[in-house]
């Protein structure tokens, strides 16, 4: 009971000290506040980006992968990119048919291609719309869900019918408050019948993912002729065969292009695991940088707390002498000052968490950077700062505990 009372008293003394000298307390804890706010802000960015990556990966699914002429996941290498542009030919429809007829470990494979186009409905006109040509199974492969109507059919794809599936932004712009299904729009001057509209995907770094129109890929070829930028999307038969499916497609495409055993792939392939791995590498660098910055702030904050606690020991030397003369042990004095320094530092940690929370809200609401404050941030921030206060409070506490009670009673400031 006595130890609990001593602990509560030490916390009470620490809080009174904070209230008595607000400016001094703030300057004392500034390093801890900056360190904690920096650490929690970085955690919020990483957590927000983790959620973003999860959403992006969900478009592909855990069993989905893509084949492209060019793709660089992770660190960008200009030299390698230029070499790939020189070496890698465009993907062809014939290669798609070859893979579709021979691959046994994929349940779906589709084609897509895109360009910027214009949309007109009545007197309304919009340019810069993402106009995509796609196979009918792209809704399943890319997790595109209709909000109204339906997606494209295989018959429409095969016959090259002029039908369109529009994104949420296009629907809001041209058909706000009405059903777009059955309406006729002009895509680059050609009439198309709207058969459905997609559920909203949302934005990424401030850029909308809903500003698109999808038409049958054969219709796209008829309109534009060029097949530059054609890509394949595929789904493995299940997650367990994900890597085997990728390897099967790789071997088939290499065989079609007659690549020798020592020749590199002249195409790019990536799945959700590649995006996650690239992101983990990036967050590792961010976290390492954050740890270095936080460590500097924490050491500075800890040294300041130690200096302040040494001054407190000097100010309260007479009080320590009185406590020892009435029976307080060295351990009691030691615990009192350790608890006080830890409480001071933990208070700085809480202020830092609050500052990081405010920063996260402002950044999330007024910038395209996604931020999500993890629940463990409060515990981590206060716990780490309290540990710093405990560590740097050891020397002042030991100095107070070793004071001779007679000399302490004689001490005058």
Residue, then its C-alpha position, 0 to 999 in steps of 0.5 A: x500500500x505504501x508503495x502504491x501511495x508513493x507511486x501516486x504521489x510521484x505522479x501527482x508531483x510530476x503533474x503539479x510540476x508540469x502545471x506550475x511551469x508550463x513554458x519550461x515543461x513544454x520546452x523540456x518535452x519538445x524533443x519528445x513531442x517532436x519524436x513521437x509526432x514524427x514516429x506516429x505520423x510515419x506510422x499513419x502514412x504507412x498504415x494508410x498506404x497499406x490500406x491503399x495497396x490492399x484496395x489496389x491489389x483487390x482489383x487483381x485479387x490474390x490469384x490475379x496477374x497481368x502481362x504487359x509489354x513494359x512494367x517496372x515494379x519497385x525501384x525505377x531503373x532508367x537504363x533498364x526501362x530504355x532497354x525494355x522499350x527497345x527489346x520488348x515487342x507489343x503484345x498481339x491478339x494471336x498471343x492472347x488466343x495462343x495462351x487462352x487455348x493452351x494454358x491449363x492453370x488459369x481460369x480466365x484470361x482477358x485483353x484490355x487496351x485504352x486511350x484518351x477519348x471524348x464523350x458527348x451526350x446532348x449538349x454536354x461534352x467531356x474530353x480526356x475520358x479513359x476509353x477502354x476496349x476490353x473482353x467480356x470477362x474483364x468484369x470478373x478479372x478486374x472486379x468491376x461491379x455494375x451499379x445499374x445495368x450490366x457489363x459487356x457480353x461475349x456476343x457483343x465482343x465478338x461482333x464488335x457492337x457499339x455498346x458502352x459500360x460507363x464509370x461512376x464519374x461519367x454517369x454523374x456528369x451526363x446522367x445525374x439523377x437518371x438511369x443511363x441504361x439505354x441512352x445513346x452517347x457519342x464516343x469520339x463522334x460515334x454513337x454507342x448505347x449505354x448498357x450499364x454503369x459501374x460502382x465507384x472505385x474512388x480516388x488514388x492520390x487525388x486522381x479519380x478511378x471512375x472516369x472511364x468508358x469500356x467498349x468491346x475490344x473488337x469495336x475498339x480495334x474497328x475504331x482505332x485500328x492500332x493495337x499498341x498498348x494491348x495488355x492481358x489480365x489473367x486469373x489462376x485457377x486458385x491461389x494455391x496454383x498462383x505461381x505455377x499459373x504465372x510460370x505456365x503463361x511465361x513458358x507458353x509466351x516464351x515458346x510462342x516468341x521462340x526465346x532461347x533458354x539464355x534469352x531474357x523475357x521480352x515481356x513483363x508479368x506481375x501480380x499482387x505479390x509483386x506490388x506488395x513486395x515493392x511496397x514493403x521494400x519502400x516502407x522499409x526504407x521509410x521506416x528506417x529513415x523515421x527511426x533515425x530521425x526519431x532516435x535523434x529527437x528522443x536522445x535530445x529530449x532525453x538529455x533535456x529531461x535528465x538536465x531538468x531532473x538534475x535541477x529538480x533534485x537540486x531544488x528539492x535537496x532539503x525536501x529529500x533530506x526531510x523524507x530520509x530523516x522520517x524513514x524514506x529509503x533510498x529505493x523510495x527516493x529512487x522510485x519517486x524520481x524515476x516515476x516523475x521523469x517517466x510521467x513527464x516524458x509520457x505526457x510529452x508522448x501523449x501530446x505528440x500523439x495528439x499532434x500526430x492525430x491532428x496532422x493525420x486528419x489535416x493531411x487526409x482531408x486536404x491532400x491526396x495522401x492516404x493516412x490512417x492512425x493505427x490504434x497501437x500508435x497511442x500505446x507505442x508513443x506514450x510507452x516509448x516516451x515513458x521508457x526514454x524518461x525512465x532511462x534518462x531519469x536513472x542518473x538524477x534519481x540515483x543522485x537523489x537517492x545517494x544524498x546524505x540526509x544530514x547534508x541534505x537538511x543543511x542544504x540551502x538554495 
